[in-house]
């Protein structure tokens, strides 16, 4: 290949300036500085677009290192802000670059390209443009996912990308079923290994099986109810075998998928009955109280936390509601379907998830948040407390906390009743 060029990656400074210029109406209050200098938004926007055009050109460079750096910079930009109009004009160029990188690149470049494809569809939302992107990239992604000679990391990234892009497009039911079948062919091999070895062993393929299972589960949440019933009948008796896997992430993925299947099954049939309920709850309870010394403390803590929730879902039909804050808004995650969807997009968008929840029309539609909340800069500034007020509040809280703890630690306190 040619000599690698000196690529200046997309920086946090670019993200913060652009977020401000793009989203002054509904960004987080913390993004506004008190009495800060005015920013020339038009010049900043032009500078950003000039940079992004350069990155798009570099995705066709001869050097693999340069191409990968350009893909990563584009990913950073797409996850941290809304660039709908800019991307709309260049979507075919971007699609062609991603296709070329997935087909011709090595493992790391394929992973970066697949990640960029996810973000491209998230930016475009569910419309004709995303359909065109998926028609081009779908067959390429399926080919890599099913290619046993491709690297596991590339297949894993392509499986995730395939599920997310299909979820966003969703109009063609035939394509939805075809994609789910492709993913099923991957993760059901974990069932086969269980039968062969009488206990799922950890292999390098496990990460691929996990990604395929989670992508398949995401697509199941948008299937028609008659198809959901078929899938539940097909997998509900086989999934518990994956709870014995040596890999913690596989156990957690299988447990959360089981909780989601039970939730969907009870939605379709209020009197849903599972024959092996006692055996399943016994397995889940063992994982929720696991104290094996050969496992790391962090892993045990994470496993027990997840499986306590899974056990409650299976036994008591209960879900521990979570609250997500973004800017002045709040969103409640009150079911496994919503949790699965939120976790998937959070994995893709990373730290940009809150910003996209505020301003991305597609994501707001998925989570039924309505149109973006428009707040002007003056309103946001009044919502933000001053640094001095924040300091006083923290000082008062610290003193109260210290005083309360001192009482508990006072050696003169009467502790005779404990002995």
HUTA-V907835 format. One record per residue. N is the residue number from 1. D_FIRST is the distance of its C-alpha to the first C-alpha in Angstrom with 1 decimal. Layout:
N:D_FIRST  N:D_FIRST
This chain:
1:0.0  2:3.8  3:6.7  4:8.4  5:11.5  6:14.9  7:16.0  8:19.8  9:20.7  10:23.8  11:26.7  12:30.1  13:31.7  14:30.0  15:31.3  16:34.8  17:35.2  18:34.0  19:36.1  20:39.1  21:38.5  22:37.9  23:40.5  24:43.3  25:45.7  26:45.0  27:42.8  28:43.9  29:46.7  30:44.9  31:42.2  32:44.9  33:45.9  34:49.5  35:50.2  36:46.5  37:45.3  38:44.7  39:41.1  40:40.1  41:38.8  42:37.7  43:35.7  44:34.1  45:33.2  46:31.7  47:29.6  48:28.4  49:27.5  50:25.6  51:23.5  52:23.0  53:22.0  54:19.2  55:18.1  56:18.3  57:16.1  58:13.4  59:13.5  60:11.7  61:8.8  62:5.1  63:5.2  64:7.5  65:9.8  66:10.4  67:11.2  68:13.5  69:15.2  70:15.9  71:17.4  72:19.5  73:20.8  74:21.8  75:23.5  76:25.4  77:26.6  78:27.7  79:29.6  80:31.4  81:32.8  82:33.8  83:31.6  84:33.1  85:33.5  86:30.0  87:28.4  88:30.9  89:29.6  90:26.0  91:26.4  92:25.1  93:21.8  94:21.5  95:22.5  96:19.9  97:17.1  98:18.6  99:19.0  100:15.4  101:14.3  102:17.2  103:16.5  104:12.8  105:12.2  106:13.3  107:16.7  108:16.4  109:14.5  110:17.1  111:19.9  112:19.0  113:18.8  114:22.1  115:23.7  116:22.9  117:24.4  118:27.6  119:27.9  120:27.3  121:30.3  122:32.3  123:32.0  124:33.0  125:35.8  126:37.6  127:37.7  128:36.5  129:33.2  130:32.4  131:33.6  132:31.2  133:28.3  134:29.6  135:30.2  136:26.5  137:25.1  138:28.1  139:27.4  140:23.7  141:25.0  142:27.8  143:25.6  144:23.4  145:26.7  146:28.3  147:25.4  148:26.5  149:23.2  150:21.3  151:21.3  152:24.7  153:23.3  154:21.4  155:24.6  156:26.7  157:24.9  158:25.1  159:28.8  160:29.6  161:27.8  162:29.6  163:33.0  164:32.7  165:31.5  166:34.2  167:36.7  168:36.0  169:36.2  170:39.2  171:41.0  172:40.4  173:42.4  174:41.1  175:37.5  176:38.7  177:40.4  178:37.5  179:35.1  180:37.8  181:38.1  182:34.4  183:34.6  184:38.0  185:36.5  186:34.2  187:36.7  188:39.7  189:38.2  190:39.3  191:42.9  192:42.5  193:41.4  194:44.5  195:46.7  196:45.2  197:45.3  198:48.2  199:46.2  200:42.7  201:40.5  202:37.4  203:34.2  204:30.6  205:31.2  206:33.7  207:31.3  208:30.3  209:34.0  210:34.9  211:32.4  212:33.5  213:37.2  214:36.9  215:35.1  216:37.8  217:40.5  218:39.3  219:39.5  220:43.0  221:44.3  222:44.0  223:45.4  224:48.8  225:51.6  226:52.3  227:48.7  228:48.8  229:52.0  230:50.3  231:47.3  232:49.8  233:51.8  234:48.8  235:47.2  236:49.9  237:51.3  238:48.0  239:46.2  240:48.7  241:47.3  242:44.0  243:46.1  244:46.3  245:42.6  246:41.6  247:38.9  248:40.5  249:38.2  250:39.0  251:42.7  252:42.5  253:40.6  254:43.2  255:46.0  256:45.0  257:44.4  258:47.9  259:49.4  260:47.8  261:49.0  262:52.5  263:52.4  264:51.5  265:54.0  266:56.8  267:56.0  268:56.4  269:59.5  270:61.5  271:63.2  272:60.0  273:60.8  274:58.5  275:60.2  276:58.4  277:58.8  278:60.5  279:57.9  280:55.1  281:56.8  282:57.5  283:53.8  284:52.8  285:55.6  286:54.4  287:50.9  288:52.4  289:54.5  290:52.1  291:53.0  292:51.1  293:50.7  294:47.5  295:45.6  296:44.3  297:46.6  298:44.0  299:43.2  300:46.9  301:47.6  302:45.0  303:46.1  304:49.8  305:49.2  306:47.3  307:49.7  308:52.8  309:51.6  310:50.8  311:54.2  312:56.0  313:54.2  314:55.2  315:58.7  316:59.9  317:57.7  318:56.8  319:53.7  320:53.4  321:52.6  322:49.8  323:49.6  324:46.4  325:46.8  326:44.6  327:46.0  328:49.7  329:49.3  330:49.8  331:48.7  332:50.4  333:48.6  334:51.6  335:50.3  336:47.7  337:46.1  338:45.6  339:44.3  340:41.7  341:40.5  342:40.4  343:38.6  344:35.9  345:35.1  346:35.6  347:32.8  348:30.4  349:31.6  350:32.4  351:34.1  352:34.0  353:36.4  354:39.5  355:38.2  356:37.3  357:40.8  358:42.3  359:40.6  360:38.6  361:41.0  362:39.5  363:39.9  364:43.3  365:44.3  366:43.1  367:45.2  368:48.1  369:48.0  370:48.9  371:47.5  372:46.0  373:48.6  374:48.8  375:50.0  376:50.1  377:49.2  378:52.8  379:53.6  380:50.6  381:51.7  382:55.2  383:53.8  384:52.2  385:54.6  386:54.5  387:53.1  388:56.7  389:58.0  390:55.2  391:56.0  392:59.7  393:59.0  394:56.8  395:59.4  396:62.2  397:60.2  398:59.5  399:63.2  400:64.4  401:61.9  402:63.0  403:66.7  404:66.3  405:64.5  406:67.1  407:69.9  408:68.3  409:67.7  410:71.2  411:72.8  412:76.2  413:75.6  414:77.8  415:75.6  416:78.5  417:78.1  418:74.9  419:76.6
